[in-house]
Amino acid sequence: MKTRTTKKTYKALQEYVRAKAGRVMQSCWIADRKEKNGLRVNSRRVGERQKPCPPQYEQVIDSAMLELGWL
C-alpha cells in the first residue's frame, strides 16, 4: 500500500479531504475519529464530545487518515 508523507496535522487532513471530496471536515470530527481509532488526542475535554463526527463522514475521515499514514 502506498502512503503519502505529509505532516500529521488536522489542517493537512482537512486539505486532503477538501481536494478529494470537496468538503471541509471540522477539527472536532477529526478528533472524534482519532480517539475512536485509538490515536492520541491532545485535549483537556472531560466527558462526552459535544460535536461527535456525523456517521456519514466517519468513513471519509478514516480513509483520509489511512491514505495519509495516520492509521
C-alpha positions in Angstrom: 0.0 0.0 0.0 1.3 3.4 -0.9 1.1 6.2 1.7 1.9 9.9 1.4 4.4 11.6 3.6 2.8 14.7 5.0 2.6 16.3 8.4 0.1 14.7 10.7 -1.9 17.8 11.3 -5.6 18.4 11.2 -5.1 21.1 8.6 -3.3 18.6 6.3 -6.2 16.1 6.7 -8.8 18.9 6.1 -7.0 20.0 2.9 -6.7 16.4 1.7 -10.4 15.7 2.2 -11.4 19.0 0.6 -9.3 18.2 -2.5 -10.8 14.6 -2.7 -14.4 15.1 -1.6 -15.0 18.9 -1.8 -16.0 19.1 1.9 -14.1 20.5 4.9 -14.1 18.3 7.9 -14.4 20.0 11.3 -11.5 19.5 13.6 -13.8 18.2 16.4 -14.9 15.4 13.9 -11.3 14.6 13.2 -10.5 14.4 17.0 -13.5 12.1 17.5 -12.3 9.7 14.8 -8.7 9.8 16.1 -10.0 8.9 19.5 -12.2 6.1 18.2 -9.3 4.7 16.1 -7.1 4.6 19.2 -4.9 7.5 18.3 -3.6 10.1 20.8 -5.7 13.3 21.1 -4.3 16.4 22.9 -7.4 17.6 24.7 -8.5 18.9 28.0 -12.0 17.7 27.3 -13.8 15.7 30.1 -16.9 13.6 29.3 -18.7 13.1 26.0 -17.9 15.1 22.9 -20.4 17.8 22.2 -19.9 17.5 18.4 -19.0 13.9 17.5 -18.3 13.0 13.9 -21.6 12.5 11.9 -21.9 8.9 10.7 -21.8 9.9 7.0 -18.3 11.4 7.4 -16.7 8.7 9.5 -15.6 6.6 6.5 -14.3 9.8 4.7 -12.1 10.8 7.6 -10.9 7.2 8.3 -10.0 6.8 4.6 -8.1 10.0 4.6 -6.3 9.0 7.8 -5.3 5.7 6.2 -4.2 7.4 3.0 -2.1 10.0 4.9 -0.4 7.3 7.0 -2.1 8.2 10.3 -3.5 4.6 10.7 
